[in-house]
Amino acid sequence: MDYYNKIEALMNKTCYVIDILPKRVEKENGGQYFAVEDYYQRKTESIKIFQKFKDILLKLNCYYDFQVCYQDRCSVNPSPDKLTEWIMQCSISRKKHLSIYIEKEDALIAVNNGDLYMVLYNPNEELITLAKELARSEGLYVWKTQN
């Protein structure tokens, strides 16, 4: 199975998000979800969030080898400077995306198009536990989605 087929297959597995909110906001909830989301989508605010994503991913890369694809470039364990550059490009451009395959765990992390969350596909318990600790240290949350 080639890399892109592997990524596609993993995107159909169990999914968690690393998010600024502790749980999904349901449609019937009151509140100002869309106004708050618009606020955090502003360049200065989204950059702050992506800096947290960067810190989580750099620390996670200390424990796991990463196979990273950014746009049309792929690299195994890119330098911290290169990984940071790619992550931060995702914060400022709606057309950028980053996929990180962790072969040892057969898991995938996706950073997409200026979203305010990262997606973690097919994580085992060890990876989830570590992701939760790292997210918590950055003031973020990890929760399971409803597929």
N, C-alpha and C positions, 0 to 999 in steps of 0.2 A: 504494500500500500504506500503510495507516495505521500509526501508531506501535506499537500493540500487536501487530499482525500481524508487523511488522518484528522486534520483540523475540522473538516466538515462533519466527520463521524462523531468527534468529541462534542461538537456543538449540539448534538442530540442527546447528550447524557445529562446526569444530575447537574444542576446549575446553582451557584451561589453568587451574590453580588457583594462587592466591597463598596460601601455607600456612605454618603453623608447623613443618611437617615437610618434609624434602627430597625425599621420595618417598612413594608410596602404601604403606600398611601392608597386606600381604596377609593374608587370613584365616588361613592356616596358620602365620603367624609366631608365635613365642612372644612373650613380653613382656607388658606391662601396658597395652596400647593403651587399653582402655576405662576403666581406672582413671586413666590420665593425661588422657584426654579429659574425664572427669568433673571432674578437678582444674581444668583450664583453662576449663571451663564455669562455674565459680564466678564470681560477679559481679565481684569485684576482679580476677581473672585475665583474664576475657573483656574487661573494659574496657581493660586494658593492650594486648591484641591489637587491639581496634578503634581504639585511638589510633594504632597503627601503620598500620592500614588508612586512617585519616583522613589521616595524613601523606603516605602514598603517593598518595592520590587528590587531595589539594590540590596536590601537586607536579605530578602528571600533568596537572591542569587548567591549569597554566602553559603546556603544550605543545599541548593540544587543547581545543576547545570541547566542553562536556558538555551533553547533553540529559538531565536528571535527572527520574526519576519516583520519588516516595516516597509509598507508599500510593496515594492518589487525586489527589495534587498533582504537576504537572509544571512544570519550569522550565528555561530555558536559562541555563547558567552562573550558578547561584544563588551568593549571596555565600558567602565562606569560612565565615562564622559559621553560615549556614543549612545548608550542606552538612555541616559538622561536627555540627550538631545532629541532622540526619537519620541520619548514620552512627552516631552514638553511641546513638540510639534503637534501632537494630538490635541493639546489644550487650546491651540490657537487656530486650528484649521478643521473645518467640518469634513474635509475630504481625506483626512489622515487616519490610519488605523495601525495597530500593532498587535501581533499575536506572539505569545510566548508558550512554547511547548516544553513541558517538563517530562522528558522521556522516562525518567526513573519512576515517576508516579503515574504516567500516562494521563496527564492533566494539561489543561490549556487555560491560559489567562488572556483575556482580550481587553484591549484599551481602544475605544472606538470614538471617532468623530466628535470629540469635544463633549462626550457624555460625562455626567457627574458621578459615574460609578465605573468600576472594573468588573468584569465577569470572570468567574472561576468555574470551569467545567470539569466534571468528573474527579473532584478531589477526594482523596482518602482521608481518614480521620486525622492522621498525623499532619497532613498539609492544611486541613481546615483549622486545626488547633493552632498551628503556627501563624496562619493568615489572620486568625482572630486576635492573637496576641500582638502582631505587628500593626494591624488596623487600629486596635484599641490604643496603642502607643501614639498613634497619629490623630486620635479623636474621631475615628471612623468605625463603621459597624460592618459585620459580615452576617448575612442572612440568606436562607434558602428560598429560591423562587418557586412558584407554582408552575411547573411545565405544562 
